[in-house]
Amino acid sequence: MLYHSIYKAENSSNKWITFIHGAGGNSSIWFNQVRFFKAYFNVLLIDLRGHGKSKVSPKGTKYTFNIIIDDILNVLDYNKIEKSHFVGISLGSILIQKMIQLHSNKVEKIGLGGAILNLNLQSRFLMYMGKLTQSVLPFIWIYTFFAYVIMPYKAHRKSRALFIKEAKKISHAEFGRWYKLTATILPVLAKIRGKQLKPPTPIYYGNSRLYVFTIC
């Protein structure tokens, strides 16, 4: 089972919010969000396969979106979580949207950071170049580049530095498994775009707000 950690709601709420990181990160990137949201929700943080404290898959394992979603479901079932809000960044945003396709009964509202809904020509070119150079260039260069793409501002500096630091702990073989998963991303995104989401609505907690999407 994936490594995960739970922070019980300070207001004794029975509501859950689950955070899904992107490729190369781990659950530690959500440190700011945990401090805030545990006042209102039970918070579940998950380390995806080969990330953070989760085990690396056996040699020869091929990753698919369905396999990764099943990993997440196993954690929810283990903790008897029937339904949760989900927040994800980058690849995590794709996994959450895939969760909606396969297991919408598990999802309440979603928050997407650096949400990937389509790949423009530039993104496809970068992915293609990454595929050509992944066996030659240090994979941390690619992770560093994407860290600046999804977290470009000064306010992101601490989170970006932590993302890059944690990405260095991932093995080259594990990076290869996750990068190969991107070869299947286009048909997944096409199906996701066919799922209608209501416009984002600001939900206020204290003096802060979270933009969430509601599934139609």
N, C-alpha and C positions, 0 to 999 in steps of 0.2 A: 504494500500500500504506500501511496505517496506520503511523504512527511508533511505534516500540517500542524498548525497551532491555533488555539482558540482563546479569545478574550471575551469573557462574559460581560453582558451589558450592565452598566452601572445603574441603570434605572429598572433592572429586572425584566426587561422586555423579552418576549418570546420570538421576536423578529430576528432574522439572520441577514448578514451581508457578507458575501464571499468575494475575495480579491484574487484575480488571476494575472500573474505577471507575463511579460513577453519572453521571447527566446533570448537567452543569455542573462536574464535577470533572476531574481528569486523573491521570496516573500518579504525579504528584508527591505525592499524598495518602498514598502507601504508604511514605513514607520510613522510618517506624519499623519496619514489617514487613520491609523489605528488609534492614536491618541485622541482624535476627534470623534470618530464614529462609535467607539466603544461606550460612549455616553448614551447612545440611543439604540444600538444594535448589539447582538452577539456577533462578533467578528471572526470569520474563518479565513485564515491565510494558508495557501497551498503552494508547495514547491513542485513544479512539474518534473517529469522524469529527467534524471541527470543534472538537475539544477538544485542549488542549495544543499539541503540535507537529504534529498530523495536519492535513492539508489540509481546507479547507472544500469541501463538495460543490458542483457547478455549480448555478446558479440553476434552480429548477423541480424539483430532485431530491426525490422523496418517499421517506421512510425507512420500511422495514418491518423486522420482527424478523429475517426471513430474510436480508435484505441485510446487516444488522449482524453476524449470525452468520457469514456468508460472509467478511466482512472479517477476523474473528478467525481463521477457518480458514486464510485466505491467509497470515497471519503465522505460524501454526503450521507450515504446509507449507513456507513459505520457509525456516524454521529447522530443518526436518526433525525436528520434534517429533511423535512418533507418539501420545503420550498424556501428559496432564498432570493434576495436581491443579489445582483452580480455587478462587479466593477472590474474592468480589464483594460490593459494598455497594449497597443501594438498587436502582436500575435494573440495576446489574451482577449482582445476585442473580437477576433475571428472565432476563437473557441467559444466565447459566450454566444455569439450569433449562431454558431453551429449547434450549441446546446438548445437554442430556441427551436431550431428545425427538428431536432430529434426528441427532445424532452421538454417541451414548453410547459408541462405541468410542474416542473421543478423551478421555473423562473418567475419571479415577480416583476420587478423593474430592473433596468440595466443602465449602467453608466459606462461610456466608452471613451477612453483617452487615446489619442493618436489612432482613432478608429480607421481600419482599412476596409473600405467598401468596394474599391476598384483599384486597378493598377493602370496608371497612365503610361505613356510610352517611355518616359524617363525612368519610372520605377521598374518597368520590364527590362529596360536596358541595364540598369544597375544589378538586377537579379541575374541577368544573363552574364554580365561581367564577373559577378561573384562566383557563378558556377564555373567559369573558365579559370579563375585565379585561385579558387579555394585550396587547391592542392599545392600551390606555389607560395602564396602570401600568408602571413600569420593571420589566423582567423580573427584575432582580437582587433585587427584593423577594420574589419567589416563591422564588428559589433560597435566599435568606437564611432564609426561613421553614422550608423543608425541611431546611436545614443544622441548624437547632436541633431539628427533629423527630427526625432520625436520629443526631445527635450532641449530646445535651442536657446532658451532665455536664461538670464542671470539668476532668476528665481529657481531655475531647475538645477543650478550648479551642484548642490549637495546630492540630489537624487541621481544626477548624471554621473558624478564621480563614483557613487556607490554602485551604480549599474555596471560601469566599466570594471571596477575592482572585482565584483563578484563574477563577471563574465570571464575573467582571467582564470578562474578556478575550473572552468569546464574543459574537458579534454577535447582534443582535435577530432577524435572519433565521434564524440557526442555531438559536436558542432555539425559534423557531416550528416548525421542522422536527421537533425532538425532542418538543415538546409535542403536536404532532399525532399522533405515534406512540402517545401514551397513549390515543388513541381506540380503539385495537385491543387494549388491554391485558386487557380482561375475558375474551374467549374464550381468550386465551393463558394467563391464570391458571387458568381452568377446566380446561384440559388438563393444566397443571402439577399441580394438586391430584389428578388421577387417577393420577399417577405416584407409586408408593410409595417412600418413603425410610425406611431404618432409623433408629431414634432416634439423636440425636447422641452421639458417643463422644469423650471427651477423649483426645487424643494428646499425649504429653509430649515436649518438646524442651528439654533443659537444665532450667531452673527454671520454664519457662513451659508453657502448654498451649493447644491450639487445638481447638475443638469442630468435629468434621467429621461429615458425613452420608455414608452409604454407600448406593449405589443398589441397590435390591432386584432 
